[in-house]
Amino acid sequence: MQLHIENMTCGGCARTVTKVIQNMDPEAKIVTNPPIRKVDVQTSISLEQISEALREAGFPPKE
């Protein structure tokens, strides 16, 4: 799945987003691209669960 996270603007933000997802699924494959604010995730966790966790962490994905 691909997510657009408007306020992921730097490497620190990308690390936080990665940690949030990895806390839910340690086996997830995550590729972040802060310059274009995109995250590619391969996981068994649902989009809704990931979106909720990212919102709680301050990085709401755009719908």
SEVEXVEX-766864 format. One record per residue (C-alpha): y negated, x, z; chain; residue in three letters; residue number from 1. Coordinates in Angstrom, 1 decimal. Example, Ala and Ser with C-alpha at 12.3 -4.5 7.8 and 13.67 -1.06 7.14 Angstrom:
BEGIN
<<4.5,12.3,7.8>,'A','ALA',1>,
<<1.1,13.7,7.1>,'A','SER',2>,
//
This chain:
BEGIN
<<0.0,0.0,0.0>,'A','MET',1>,
<<-3.5,1.1,-0.6>,'A','GLN',2>,
<<-6.4,0.4,1.8>,'A','LEU',3>,
<<-10.1,0.8,1.4>,'A','HIS',4>,
<<-11.8,1.8,4.6>,'A','ILE',5>,
<<-15.6,1.8,4.1>,'A','GLU',6>,
<<-16.5,3.8,7.3>,'A','ASN',7>,
<<-13.9,6.5,6.8>,'A','MET',8>,
<<-16.4,9.1,5.7>,'A','THR',9>,
<<-15.0,12.5,6.9>,'A','CYS',10>,
<<-12.0,14.4,7.8>,'A','GLY',11>,
<<-12.3,13.4,11.5>,'A','GLY',12>,
<<-12.3,9.7,10.5>,'A','CYS',13>,
<<-9.2,10.4,8.2>,'A','ALA',14>,
<<-7.4,12.0,11.1>,'A','ARG',15>,
<<-8.1,9.0,13.4>,'A','THR',16>,
<<-6.9,6.6,10.7>,'A','VAL',17>,
<<-3.7,8.7,10.2>,'A','THR',18>,
<<-3.0,8.8,14.0>,'A','LYS',19>,
<<-3.4,5.0,14.3>,'A','VAL',20>,
<<-0.8,4.4,11.6>,'A','ILE',21>,
<<1.5,7.2,12.8>,'A','GLN',22>,
<<1.5,5.7,16.3>,'A','ASN',23>,
<<2.9,2.5,14.8>,'A','MET',24>,
<<5.3,4.3,12.4>,'A','ASP',25>,
<<5.9,8.0,12.9>,'A','PRO',26>,
<<7.8,8.2,9.6>,'A','GLU',27>,
<<4.9,6.7,7.6>,'A','ALA',28>,
<<3.7,8.7,4.6>,'A','LYS',29>,
<<-0.1,8.7,4.6>,'A','ILE',30>,
<<-2.5,10.2,2.1>,'A','VAL',31>,
<<-6.2,9.9,3.0>,'A','THR',32>,
<<-9.1,10.4,0.6>,'A','ASN',33>,
<<-12.4,10.2,2.5>,'A','PRO',34>,
<<-14.8,10.8,-0.4>,'A','PRO',35>,
<<-13.6,7.5,-2.1>,'A','ILE',36>,
<<-12.6,5.9,1.3>,'A','ARG',37>,
<<-9.0,5.2,0.3>,'A','LYS',38>,
<<-5.8,5.5,2.2>,'A','VAL',39>,
<<-2.3,5.3,0.6>,'A','ASP',40>,
<<0.4,4.4,3.0>,'A','VAL',41>,
<<4.2,4.1,2.6>,'A','GLN',42>,
<<5.6,2.4,5.7>,'A','THR',43>,
<<7.8,-0.4,6.8>,'A','SER',44>,
<<5.0,-1.9,9.0>,'A','ILE',45>,
<<3.2,-4.9,7.5>,'A','SER',46>,
<<-0.3,-4.8,6.1>,'A','LEU',47>,
<<-1.4,-7.3,8.7>,'A','GLU',48>,
<<-0.2,-5.1,11.6>,'A','GLN',49>,
<<-1.8,-1.9,10.2>,'A','ILE',50>,
<<-5.1,-3.8,9.4>,'A','SER',51>,
<<-5.2,-5.1,13.0>,'A','GLU',52>,
<<-4.6,-1.7,14.5>,'A','ALA',53>,
<<-7.2,-0.1,12.3>,'A','LEU',54>,
<<-9.8,-2.8,13.2>,'A','ARG',55>,
<<-9.1,-2.2,16.9>,'A','GLU',56>,
<<-9.7,1.5,16.3>,'A','ALA',57>,
<<-13.1,0.9,14.5>,'A','GLY',58>,
<<-11.9,1.4,11.0>,'A','PHE',59>,
<<-11.5,-2.1,9.5>,'A','PRO',60>,
<<-10.0,-2.1,6.0>,'A','PRO',61>,
<<-11.8,-4.1,3.4>,'A','LYS',62>,
<<-9.8,-7.1,2.3>,'A','GLU',63>,
//
